[in-house]
Amino acid sequence: MKRKIVTITFNDLSISWGPAVHYLELWDSFYNLFNDQYEIIGYAPYWENNSTIIPVKFKLNKIKVPNIPLVRQLYFDFILAFRLIKHRQDIVYIRMSSYSLLTFFTLKLLKIKPILELNGISAKDVESARKPSWYKKIVCWNEIKFLQQAKGSIAVSEGIEIFAKETSNAKTNTINNGIANSFFLEKQHILDSKIKIIYVGTFTPWDGAKYIPHLADQFPNIEFHMYGDGTLRKEIEANSPANIIFHGYVKYNQLKKIYCQFDAGIVIYEIERNDMKISSLKTLEYMATGLPIFTTDIPGQEFIKDNQIGMCIDIKNIKNEFEIFISKLDLFKENINHYRKVHKNDYSWDGVALKTEKFISEI
């Protein structure tokens, strides 16, 4: 008889952002590997009337919520609390979100000890998002109570694992992000003489997009292409020179073909927000498609400088560092094409799924 795993995310899976990528890639791979042992039942809200960013192989229950930021979280939390009543005998796996109080109290009442997936630390997230103090108190309380109730936790970085172990006695492991095999299969296009750099992001206060206009202004002969959307996009676009081209939102399944039109990728992180070891999806996408990487020198990105597939830089010296990066671009391209071929299997979502199933089985 198959065991049931109830997997829960609080993100709309039709929007091309990191949480949706991780959730769908992981559980599709899990389904491929363990369909004979487990029945996977997913729950996710949606407020955009679009299909999921990739096809779903497992049973996914999509719950329509109002497209009002605070209300949609509360509404989904309310519906989910009632749905969990029928899953009291099943394995409950929750991708943690900012707050889900009704879900927590339902789990506690039914004596369900969930497995948590931790992709951040709430205190850091709400500070970066500049939320009010009362909101921060609720979110942090919610996170601590969930960790104390949990049977186990999976962190996507070692820094998050340390935080979880300080908060809870439950078993905790780090399982880093993966990358879809299809990214490795794309061929590099023939590029023109002008160097083109790509940035893909969400234009949040912590993702470093604000540094690119100043950088582009100092390198007028290089094109910088910005993909994505977010709260700071209009402000950044208004202060950008002509050699920055803004393309807006792009679907996840289109990214691998877009990457192949560029010479290198930029992914910049604020040190204050990323002082712990990270596992960057964007970095992996650049690597898999053969793009040399220009990034901040923060924990988790060491493999870039160690393997000479790009540069990890001090943001204070960004102009000089970028000049060196461009001068060594051909070397980085040669190195990264070798690296992506040798290490393809080390970064697969199948590997993430195998580690996830092992963790679940052990607890």
FIBA-936967 format. One record per residue (C-alpha): residue in three letters; y, x, z. Coordinates in pm, 1 decimal. Example, Ala and Ser with C-alpha at 12.3 -4.5 7.8 and 13.67 -1.06 7.14 Angstrom:
BEGIN
ala,-450.0,1230.0,780.0
ser,-106.0,1367.0,714.0
END
This chain:
BEGIN
met,0.0,0.0,0.0
lys,342.7,133.1,-96.5
arg,599.9,207.6,170.5
lys,941.8,45.7,121.5
ile,1262.9,247.8,126.5
val,1588.2,52.2,144.2
thr,1865.3,274.2,4.5
ile,2226.6,176.2,68.7
thr,2553.9,299.1,-76.7
phe,2904.2,160.5,-26.6
asn,3024.2,279.3,-369.3
asp,3059.3,92.6,-698.7
leu,2794.2,256.3,-918.1
ser,2976.9,176.4,-1241.8
ile,3257.3,421.6,-1158.2
ser,3209.7,786.7,-1257.9
trp,3267.2,956.0,-925.7
gly,3054.3,1193.2,-721.0
pro,2902.2,934.4,-483.1
ala,2768.7,724.9,-772.8
val,2631.1,1031.0,-954.1
his,2448.2,1154.8,-644.2
tyr,2305.2,814.5,-550.4
leu,2173.4,720.5,-895.0
glu,2045.9,1064.1,-998.0
leu,1865.5,1112.5,-666.1
trp,1692.9,775.2,-653.3
asp,1603.6,770.6,-1021.9
ser,1434.8,1110.2,-973.3
phe,1270.3,985.5,-653.3
tyr,1136.7,684.9,-846.7
asn,998.9,908.6,-1124.7
leu,813.4,1129.2,-876.6
phe,698.2,883.1,-609.7
asn,675.4,540.8,-772.3
asp,305.3,525.8,-682.5
gln,381.5,580.4,-310.9
tyr,712.6,404.5,-246.5
glu,892.0,85.4,-345.1
ile,1264.4,161.2,-366.6
ile,1509.9,-122.8,-299.7
gly,1877.5,-37.3,-344.5
tyr,2190.7,-216.5,-224.4
ala,2536.8,-141.8,-363.6
pro,2866.7,-329.8,-396.8
tyr,3053.6,-373.0,-723.3
trp,3406.9,-476.9,-803.6
glu,3418.5,-359.6,-1165.9
asn,3218.6,-577.6,-1406.0
asn,3057.5,-281.4,-1580.8
ser,2708.1,-138.7,-1606.1
thr,2600.0,151.2,-1383.2
ile,2698.7,499.2,-1503.7
ile,2334.2,574.7,-1590.8
pro,2036.8,335.5,-1630.0
val,1870.3,239.3,-1300.2
lys,1492.2,277.5,-1278.9
phe,1440.8,131.1,-930.4
lys,1521.1,-218.8,-800.7
leu,1896.8,-234.2,-737.2
asn,2068.4,-530.8,-572.5
lys,2434.2,-532.8,-674.5
ile,2661.2,-741.8,-452.2
lys,2991.0,-869.0,-594.0
val,3288.8,-796.2,-365.4
pro,3663.1,-868.7,-399.6
asn,3857.2,-586.9,-564.7
ile,4082.4,-529.5,-263.4
pro,4027.1,-184.1,-104.4
leu,3991.0,-279.1,263.8
val,3843.5,-623.8,201.0
arg,3561.4,-504.7,-29.4
gln,3423.1,-270.7,238.8
leu,3431.8,-544.1,504.7
tyr,3279.3,-803.6,272.6
phe,2989.4,-579.4,167.2
asp,2934.2,-479.2,530.1
phe,2907.2,-848.3,624.8
ile,2658.5,-933.1,346.3
leu,2453.3,-618.5,408.6
ala,2414.7,-696.4,779.0
phe,2228.7,-1018.4,692.6
arg,2019.7,-856.8,418.0
leu,1892.2,-593.3,663.6
ile,1724.4,-858.1,878.8
lys,1439.2,-886.0,627.9
his,1401.4,-505.4,612.0
arg,1339.4,-442.1,982.6
gln,995.0,-293.0,908.7
asp,1114.0,-72.5,620.5
ile,1263.3,277.1,596.3
val,1642.0,236.5,584.7
tyr,1834.2,518.7,413.9
ile,2215.1,494.2,422.8
arg,2467.2,702.4,232.6
met,2740.8,714.0,496.8
ser,3078.0,559.1,423.6
ser,3408.5,535.2,608.2
tyr,3313.8,240.2,826.2
ser,3039.5,-23.6,839.4
leu,3054.0,-171.9,1187.8
leu,2849.1,-487.3,1124.1
thr,2573.8,-283.2,961.6
phe,2565.7,-53.7,1264.8
phe,2543.3,-339.4,1517.0
thr,2271.5,-510.9,1309.6
leu,2064.1,-191.3,1300.6
lys,2106.8,-147.1,1674.7
leu,2015.4,-511.0,1747.9
leu,1703.2,-489.5,1530.4
lys,1618.0,-145.6,1674.7
ile,1616.5,10.0,1327.0
lys,1673.4,386.1,1327.3
pro,1810.4,473.0,983.2
ile,1805.1,796.6,787.8
leu,2161.4,899.7,705.9
glu,2294.2,1092.9,408.5
leu,2611.3,1278.0,502.5
asn,2844.0,1387.5,222.3
gly,3145.2,1464.8,435.9
ile,3294.3,1456.4,784.7
ser,3500.5,1144.6,852.1
ala,3775.4,1314.8,1053.3
lys,3848.2,1558.3,768.1
asp,3827.6,1283.2,505.2
val,4074.8,1048.3,672.3
glu,4316.4,1331.4,752.2
ser,4316.5,1440.4,388.5
ala,4367.6,1080.0,279.2
arg,4661.4,1053.7,525.2
lys,4526.5,744.2,697.2
pro,4688.3,611.2,1020.7
ser,4556.6,720.4,1359.9
trp,4402.1,380.5,1444.3
tyr,4198.3,395.5,1122.6
lys,4081.3,748.0,1203.2
lys,3962.1,635.4,1549.1
ile,3753.3,351.6,1403.2
val,3599.9,568.7,1130.6
cys,3511.8,857.3,1364.3
trp,3364.2,619.9,1624.9
asn,3156.5,457.0,1350.0
glu,3024.7,795.8,1232.8
ile,2932.7,916.4,1582.4
lys,2751.1,591.9,1669.3
phe,2552.7,599.6,1345.2
leu,2448.8,960.2,1409.1
gln,2338.6,875.3,1763.1
gln,2134.2,580.1,1630.1
ala,1978.5,772.4,1339.7
lys,1618.6,887.1,1310.6
gly,1732.7,1176.8,1090.1
ser,2021.0,1302.2,876.9
ile,2042.3,1478.1,541.7
ala,2361.5,1678.9,485.9
val,2476.4,1802.5,145.4
ser,2621.8,2120.5,296.3
glu,2550.2,2348.3,588.8
gly,2888.8,2277.4,745.7
ile,2811.8,1907.3,762.2
glu,2466.8,1985.4,906.1
ile,2627.2,2184.0,1189.0
phe,2858.0,1890.8,1267.3
ala,2563.6,1645.4,1267.7
lys,2360.1,1864.1,1504.2
glu,2653.8,1884.1,1744.2
thr,2677.7,1503.0,1744.3
ser,2314.9,1388.4,1742.3
asn,1970.8,1501.2,1859.2
ala,1807.9,1363.6,1542.4
lys,1641.3,1599.8,1295.4
thr,1894.8,1722.8,1037.6
asn,1847.3,1924.0,716.1
thr,2074.6,2043.4,438.7
ile,1977.2,1940.3,84.7
asn,2233.4,2051.8,-172.4
asn,2343.8,1852.4,-475.5
gly,2153.4,1872.1,-803.5
ile,2242.6,1852.3,-1171.5
ala,2085.3,1641.3,-1445.8
asn,1867.5,1833.4,-1692.7
ser,2063.7,1680.8,-1981.5
phe,2364.6,1899.6,-1893.8
phe,2157.4,2211.8,-1962.0
leu,2046.3,2081.2,-2302.2
glu,2392.2,2059.3,-2458.7
lys,2480.2,2329.4,-2714.1
gln,2813.9,2504.4,-2714.0
his,3040.7,2395.6,-2998.6
ile,3222.2,2639.2,-3223.9
leu,3564.0,2675.1,-3062.9
asp,3897.8,2745.5,-3231.5
ser,4115.7,3048.1,-3163.1
lys,4318.8,2880.8,-2888.0
ile,4166.4,2906.1,-2540.3
lys,4105.5,2563.1,-2386.4
ile,4043.1,2505.2,-2016.8
ile,3907.0,2182.5,-1868.8
tyr,3973.2,2024.7,-1529.7
val,3780.5,1714.8,-1420.1
gly,3872.6,1547.5,-1094.2
thr,4005.4,1255.1,-897.6
phe,4364.0,1374.8,-841.7
thr,4337.8,1347.1,-465.0
pro,4551.1,1545.5,-215.5
trp,4263.8,1791.0,-155.7
asp,4120.4,1864.2,-503.2
gly,4380.8,2116.6,-621.5
ala,4506.4,1938.7,-934.6
lys,4864.9,1995.8,-820.7
tyr,4830.9,2373.1,-884.1
ile,4752.7,2341.8,-1253.9
pro,5100.8,2248.1,-1391.1
his,5252.6,2563.3,-1239.2
leu,4963.9,2770.5,-1377.2
ala,4995.6,2616.4,-1723.6
asp,5369.4,2682.2,-1723.8
gln,5298.4,3056.1,-1691.9
phe,5035.7,3057.5,-1970.7
pro,5196.8,2854.0,-2254.1
asn,4946.5,2975.5,-2516.6
ile,4650.7,2825.4,-2331.2
glu,4567.1,2453.5,-2339.7
phe,4475.7,2280.1,-2015.3
his,4293.9,1947.3,-2051.1
met,4287.3,1714.7,-1748.9
tyr,4017.9,1446.8,-1726.4
gly,4000.3,1180.6,-1457.6
asp,4233.0,954.4,-1265.4
gly,4356.8,908.1,-910.2
thr,4647.9,858.7,-674.3
leu,4841.8,1174.4,-769.4
arg,4787.1,1169.2,-1144.3
lys,5122.6,1012.1,-1241.2
glu,5317.0,1251.5,-1020.0
ile,5131.5,1556.4,-1156.5
glu,5160.2,1437.9,-1516.5
ala,5536.0,1383.6,-1479.7
asn,5583.9,1747.0,-1374.4
ser,5354.8,1906.9,-1632.6
pro,5445.9,2130.5,-1930.1
ala,5351.0,2042.2,-2287.9
asn,5033.8,2255.1,-2289.9
ile,4864.5,2018.2,-2042.0
ile,4691.1,1722.0,-2205.3
phe,4589.6,1426.4,-1987.0
his,4288.7,1227.0,-2107.3
gly,4242.7,984.8,-1817.2
tyr,3919.0,835.5,-1691.9
val,3596.9,937.1,-1866.2
lys,3242.9,806.1,-1817.6
tyr,2985.2,1030.9,-1653.2
asn,2743.0,1010.4,-1947.5
gln,3013.8,1142.1,-2183.8
leu,3101.9,1447.7,-1978.2
lys,2835.3,1688.2,-2103.9
lys,2951.8,1651.5,-2463.9
ile,3315.8,1688.3,-2360.0
tyr,3246.1,2010.7,-2166.5
cys,3112.4,2173.8,-2480.2
gln,3457.2,2161.2,-2641.0
phe,3605.5,2404.2,-2388.4
asp,3604.0,2773.4,-2299.9
ala,3606.3,2746.0,-1919.0
gly,3638.6,2504.0,-1627.9
ile,3873.2,2489.8,-1328.9
val,3772.8,2345.2,-991.9
ile,4016.9,2417.1,-709.9
tyr,3969.2,2318.9,-345.8
glu,4219.5,2322.9,-61.8
ile,4110.1,2574.1,203.7
glu,4222.0,2342.5,486.6
arg,3990.0,2067.7,363.0
asn,3700.1,2295.3,265.3
asp,3661.1,2554.0,538.6
met,3287.9,2479.2,558.5
lys,3014.2,2549.9,304.4
ile,3021.6,2301.3,17.3
ser,2788.5,2186.7,-260.4
ser,3014.1,2105.2,-554.9
leu,2888.1,1868.7,-825.4
lys,3171.4,1968.4,-1056.1
thr,3086.9,2338.3,-1025.2
leu,2724.4,2263.7,-1116.4
glu,2830.2,2061.8,-1422.0
tyr,3046.4,2347.8,-1547.7
met,2766.7,2598.7,-1487.3
ala,2497.7,2388.1,-1655.5
thr,2701.1,2346.0,-1973.8
gly,2785.3,2716.3,-1991.6
leu,3149.1,2712.5,-1880.4
pro,3279.7,3013.3,-1685.7
ile,3423.4,2884.0,-1356.2
phe,3768.8,2947.5,-1209.9
thr,3758.2,2827.1,-848.2
thr,3878.9,2882.2,-494.5
asp,3708.1,3138.9,-273.3
ile,3546.4,2900.5,-24.1
pro,3197.9,2890.3,132.5
gly,2934.3,2761.3,-107.1
gln,3088.5,2907.3,-423.6
glu,2969.7,3264.4,-364.3
phe,2703.7,3245.8,-636.1
ile,2985.9,3242.7,-892.7
lys,3126.8,3584.3,-801.9
asp,2785.9,3725.5,-705.3
asn,2652.1,3655.4,-1056.2
gln,2977.8,3728.0,-1243.0
ile,2984.9,3380.5,-1401.4
gly,3348.1,3324.3,-1308.8
met,3598.1,3400.3,-1033.9
cys,3652.8,3282.4,-677.1
ile,4021.6,3330.7,-614.9
asp,4287.9,3333.6,-345.5
ile,4515.7,3042.0,-432.0
lys,4822.3,3246.9,-328.9
asn,4754.4,3487.1,-619.0
ile,4653.0,3224.2,-874.4
lys,4865.1,3363.9,-1162.2
asn,4732.9,3721.0,-1136.2
glu,4377.2,3599.0,-1075.9
phe,4389.1,3372.9,-1381.5
glu,4516.0,3660.0,-1595.4
ile,4209.2,3864.1,-1493.7
phe,3985.0,3562.7,-1553.5
ile,4107.5,3522.4,-1912.9
ser,4070.7,3895.9,-1982.4
lys,3703.6,3882.2,-1872.8
leu,3621.0,3545.3,-2033.9
asp,3373.6,3684.5,-2290.5
leu,3177.3,3864.3,-2017.5
phe,3167.4,3550.2,-1803.8
lys,3043.0,3343.8,-2100.9
glu,2760.9,3586.3,-2167.5
asn,2662.1,3594.1,-1799.1
ile,2674.2,3219.8,-1746.4
asn,2461.8,3145.0,-2053.0
his,2197.0,3376.7,-1911.3
tyr,2230.3,3232.3,-1560.2
arg,2194.9,2868.0,-1670.6
lys,1872.8,2945.8,-1860.0
val,1711.3,3138.0,-1575.3
his,1810.4,2904.0,-1291.1
lys,1784.3,2560.9,-1453.9
asn,1493.3,2446.5,-1234.1
asp,1667.2,2562.4,-914.8
tyr,1932.5,2292.5,-953.0
ser,1732.7,1990.6,-1070.7
trp,1758.1,1642.4,-915.7
asp,1377.7,1641.5,-910.6
gly,1397.8,1928.3,-662.0
val,1644.6,1730.0,-450.2
ala,1410.4,1427.9,-459.3
leu,1110.9,1639.2,-354.6
lys,1300.0,1777.1,-54.8
thr,1424.8,1428.3,36.1
glu,1073.4,1280.2,32.0
lys,942.4,1570.6,241.8
phe,1214.7,1509.5,500.5
ile,1142.4,1135.4,512.2
ser,768.8,1194.6,549.5
glu,815.8,1444.8,831.3
ile,1017.8,1205.0,1047.0
END
